[in-house]
Every structure is written in C-alpha cells, then in structure tokens.
Amino acid sequence: MICEGNEFEELLEEIEELEALDGFKVVFVQNLDAERVGFKKLRKIEKEVGMHLKGEAELVDPDIWFGVMKTNERWVFGKYVRNEAVWLHHVKKPHSYSTALSTRVARAVVNIAAPNPEGIKMIDPCCGIGTVLVEALSMGIDIVGSDRNPLILDGVKENIAHFGYKGDISLKDINDVTDHYDVAVIDLPYNLCSVITNDEQLDMLRSARRFAEKVVIVTLEDVDANIEKAGFEIVDRCEVSKGRFVRQVLVCE
C-alpha cells in the first residue's frame, strides 16, 4: 500500500502528491467482502486515479501496475501484483498415478492442513507419488515425506526435483515414524497395491495420533469410528469428487 484515505477524494489528493512515473496502469480491485462494483463505476474510478497520477499511462503493456480498492470503509492505493496459480505448473509431473490426488485437491488439502504455515512442521507419511509434497514444498512449508513402498520413492524424488524443490523422502512405514510434527496429511491407502485391513487402518491412525497434533485425512471409506478409537476428534470435513471416486477430507485434532 502506498497511500490511503477515508474518502475517495482524500485518496486522490494523496495520489496527486506522488512522484511522476511513466508506463503505469491502474486497476480497481473488487473487495470480495463488500458489494460488487459495476463495470462502468470501476472504470470511472480507474480513470480518475490515472488522471491524478503524474506521468504517462500505458494501458497495453504497462511497466508497473497500481491497484485501488475500498476496504474497511477506507480507500487504499498501492502496487498491484497478480496472483500466480503456481500449482497449475505442477499438473504435468514426470510420474503420476490415476488414483493419486489431483494437484488442485492436494493444494487445497495442504492449505487446510496449514492455513498459517510459518514455523509449521508437516509430514506426509503415506506420500505415494508425492503430489502433496510438491504443493507443500512450493509453499515453503517444512515437510518430510515417507512411504513403505520402495518402488515409488525414486519417482517421488524425481517429481520433486523436476520442479526445483528439495525434500526429505524416506522409505518408512507410518508405524515407524518417531519424530513429532505439528500436522500430518494422510491419504489412506485404498488401491489394489495398498490393500489394508480395518485393524491396519486403526494402527495407522493410532500412530498418527502419537506423532502429530493435527491430522488431515483423505479417505474413500467411512473411517469415523477408527478416528474416534485412535483418540482424534473430527473438527471439520468436506467431500471432493474425482470421476467415480468421492473422497472425504477430515480435519482431526
């Protein structure tokens, strides 16, 4: 933010005092928490701000973007940076499974697991081909991954390296995890290569209860009873579909 005002006219006065700068473009930023501004009105606001800026505007290929927005009953003006959907670049990985979480869902699950990721230690102890690991690492989260299937670990490491990330990946059963973590993401095994019994599932959840304060579980099955037996409480949940699969995402503490 560069300047602000209680009223739009007050903001314009502040903008007039800024140093001259050529090659700019102004965009009005819609406030998702407020009433949507119509197209004609937002274009008028952009024009007004642009006319009060010293220098030459560049509407086609600007060198710098400015944004103007009304928030909390105040008008604000500053540099505008477009959000880049980094996760879209992760769709094309060297290795993938048809049953793996989609990149979009993996990104959402990581955000659910660590909405405030600073200082968080995370683990994915059933990391599969590493979709969750890639998303967490791209967000700067301190995460480690492990899996008991030795055939996939090279693929996981190659997926991570493909996007320029570095991660700690090991061959390990979830029941052998000894360190402690703030949160774990567990996509419970379900495909033909990872058949587990009800008792094995309960053992996995009990292990997670031992090494993590919070767990986000992704599952195709109803695991509520085992979650309760493991000592967790389900504090939130949702469903996500992928073809004929309907997964549950459970937040447990």
N, C-alpha and C positions, 0 to 999 in steps of 0.2 A: 504494500500500500504506500502511495506517495502522498496523498492528501485526502482530507475528508471534510464534510460539512453537515450541519443539522438540516439544512435545506439545499435544494439543488442549486439555487442561485449563489449560495455561500460557497459551494464546491466550485462553481465556475470562477468565482473570484480568486480562489486559491490556485486553480489551474492557470489562470492568466499570469500569475507571478512566476511560473516555471520557466526555465531556460529554453531557448529555441532548440528544436530538434527536427530535422528533416527525415522523411521516409517513414512516417508513422501511420498507423491505422487504429481506430477506436471501435471497440465492440461493446455492446450492452450485454451484461451477464445476467441471465434470469436467476432470480432467487427462488430455489425450489420450495422454500418455506413461506413464500408470500404469493400474492395473487399474480398470475402471469401477465406480463406487459404485452400488449398487442404490437403487431409488426410496425404499424405506422408510428406509434408512440416511441418505440425503441429506436427506430431510425432517426426520429427527430432528436432524441436525446444524444445519440452518437454524433449527429451533425452539430448540435450545439457545443458539445465538448470539443470536437475537432476545430470549430471556428475560434474557440478561446485558447487553443494551443498555438504557441508561436512556432513557425516553421511550415514546411510543405508536407502535406499528407501524401501517402502512396497507397492507393486502395487495391492495386492488383498484386504487387509483390513487395509488401512492407518489410522494412528492416527491423522494426520494433512494433509490438502490439501493446495497446493500452486497453484496459477494461474499466468500465464504470458500472456500479451496482448500488442498489439500495438494500441495506441490511440493518436490522435492529433500529429502524427508524432513523438511520443516518445514511448519507450518500458517501461512497468511497470511490477513489480513483487510484489505479496503480498499474503495474506491468501485468500483462495477461499472458499466461502460459497454457497452451492446450494440453489436455491430458492425453498421454500416450498409452494405449492399451497394450502394455508390454506382453501380456500373456498370449496375445494373438500370434506373436512370433514363435511361441513355444508349441504351437499345434503340430508343426512338422518336425518331429523328433526322429533321430536315426532308428530308434526301436520303440515299438508300441504293441499293446495288446488290445484286442477288441473289447475285452471285459474291463480294461483299466478305466479309471475315472477320466472324464473328458477334461481338457485343460481348463475350460471355464468353471466346471464344478470344483476342480482341485484348487483353483484360485479362490473361489468362494469359501471353501472349507478352511483354507489357511487363514483367511480374513476372519472367519467365525472363531477359529481357534485362538487367534492372537489379534484382536481388534486394535490393541496398543502394543506393537511388537518390540518396542525398545526394551532391551535388557532381558527379554524372554528367552529361555532355553526350551527348545522343542525337539521332539523325537517322532519319527515315523518308523515304528518297529516292524511293520509289515509293508515295506516300501514298494514292493513289486517292481515295476519298471521305472519308478522314480518321478511320476508326474507331480506328486505333492512336493517332493524335494526341490524340483526345478522351480516351482512357483515360490516356495518359501525362500530359497536362496536368492531369487531375483528381487525379493522384497527386503533383502538384507537381514533376514532372520537367522539367528544362531540355531541351526537344526542339524541333527545327525540322523542317518538312516541305517536300517539293518533289515535283513530278511534271512530266513533259514534255507532258501532255495539257492544253491550255489550256481545254478545255470543262468541266473538272470543278473548277477552282480556286475559282470563286465558291461552288459547293456545299460544298466543304471549309470555306471560311471561314464560311459560314452555319451549318454544323453545329457548329463550334467556338463561335461567338458565341451560338448557341441555348442552350448550357449555361453561358454566362457566362465562358468562358475566352478568353484571348488567346494567339495563337501566330504565329510567323514562317513564313508559307507563300509559296513562290515557284515560278514557272514555270522548271523547270530539268531537264535530263537528268542522270541519275545520273553519267554520264561527265564532267560539267562541275562536279561538286562539288569545291571546293578546300579548304575548312576541314577541320580534324581533329576527330574525335569518339571518345568512349570506346566507344560501341556504336551499331550500326545495326540497324534492323529492316527487312527487305526481304521483302515479299510478291511473289514473282516474277510478272510478267505472264503470263497464260495464256489470257485470254478472246478472243473474236473481234475485239475492238477493240485488242488488245495482243499480236498475234502477233509473237514474236521467234524468230530462228534460234538454233541452238546456239552459233554464233560470237558473236552479240549477247549471249547469256546469259553466256558466258565473259567478255566485255568488261565486263559489269555487275559480275560478281564480282571481277574484277581491279581495277575502280575502287573497290569497297568495301574491298578489301584495302589500297588506297592511303590511304583517309581514315578507316578505323575499326580499332580494335584487336580488337574482337569484333563478330561479326555473328550475328543470329538470322534464319535464312532460312526462309520459309514457301513450300512448293512442292508442286505436284501431280506433278511429274516426278522421275525419278531424276537428281539433279544432282551426285552424289558425285564423279564424275570431274572435272567442271568446277571443283568446290570445291577439289579437290586441285591442279589445274592453276593455279588462282588463288593458291595459296600458303597456303590455310587448312587447318586440321585440325579435323575434326568431333569434338567432345568430348562431345556428348550429343545424343540425338534421341528423338522420340516421334511418334505419329500421332494425328490428330484427324479425325473424320468430320463431314461436313455433307451430309445427303442422300446422293446417289450419289458425292459427292466425298470422297476420302480425302487429306488434306493431310499432308505431313511437316513437322515443325518441327525444324530443325537448328541446334544451337549450335556456332558455328565461331570459332576463335581462331587 
